[in-house]
Amino acid sequence: MPIPEEPVTDRVVDFREVLHAYSKEDAIVEAQRCIQCRRPWCVEACPISQDCREYIRLIAA
């Protein structure tokens, strides 16, 4: 699910944030999708090799 962002026509006339946060409901859906990932590229790409899926599980507990 793409992160909501400000339309281009609005970006050129002000300095508000371009990317917006997920709603609580959308964040939960994305986190559930992340936990089920079969190939966690995020862990391999992380310089400290943090297990993002385990981190999400611990926060949800």
VEXKE-453749 format. One record per residue (C-alpha): residue in one letter; x, y, z; residue number from 0. Coordinates in Angstrom, 3 decimals. Layout:
BEGIN
 resn        u        v        w resi
    A        X        Y        Z  NUM
...
REM end
This chain:
BEGIN
 resn        u        v        w resi
    M    0.000    0.000    0.000    0
    P    1.629    3.267   -1.049    1
    I    2.148    5.981    1.553    2
    P   -0.329    8.831    0.946    3
    E    1.351   11.921   -0.454    4
    E    0.576   15.531   -1.280    5
    P   -0.469   16.155   -4.910    6
    V    2.258   17.665   -7.108    7
    T    0.168   20.781   -7.752    8
    D    0.130   21.499   -4.005    9
    R    3.832   20.699   -3.485   10
    V    5.048   23.520   -5.701   11
    V    3.279   26.266   -3.759   12
    D    4.048   25.459   -0.107   13
    F    6.452   23.706    2.243   14
    R    4.128   21.182    3.870   15
    E    5.184   17.561    4.248   16
    V    5.012   15.633    0.979   17
    L    4.511   12.178    2.488   18
    H    1.747   11.586    5.014   19
    A    1.563    8.924    7.704   20
    Y   -0.650    5.883    7.412   21
    S   -3.906    5.927    9.340   22
    K   -3.923    3.570   12.342   23
    E   -5.992    1.048   10.379   24
    D   -3.696    1.172    7.326   25
    A   -0.606    0.829    9.546   26
    I   -2.065   -2.331   11.109   27
    V   -2.761   -3.812    7.663   28
    E    0.808   -3.041    6.519   29
    A    2.315   -4.473    9.713   30
    Q    0.322   -7.697    9.316   31
    R    1.545   -7.979    5.729   32
    C    5.120   -7.384    6.857   33
    I    4.965  -10.111    9.522   34
    Q    3.948  -12.629    6.848   35
    C    6.789  -11.718    4.474   36
    R    8.654  -14.812    3.253   37
    R   11.793  -12.961    2.196   38
    P   12.513  -10.087    4.611   39
    W   14.801   -7.917    2.482   40
    C   14.517   -5.251    5.173   41
    V   16.512   -7.437    7.599   42
    E   19.232   -8.071    5.015   43
    A   19.412   -4.369    4.141   44
    C   19.460   -3.192    7.767   45
    P   22.992   -2.235    8.903   46
    I   22.284   -3.738   12.356   47
    S   20.343   -6.751   10.983   48
    Q   17.297   -5.957   13.085   49
    D   14.521   -8.495   12.642   50
    C   11.719   -6.078   11.732   51
    R    9.071   -8.795   11.853   52
    E    9.988   -9.729   15.432   53
    Y   10.047   -6.040   16.371   54
    I    6.493   -5.608   15.047   55
    R    5.352   -8.743   16.916   56
    L    6.809   -7.401   20.183   57
    I    5.131   -4.012   19.747   58
    A    1.793   -5.680   19.022   59
    A    2.011   -7.878   22.146   60
REM end
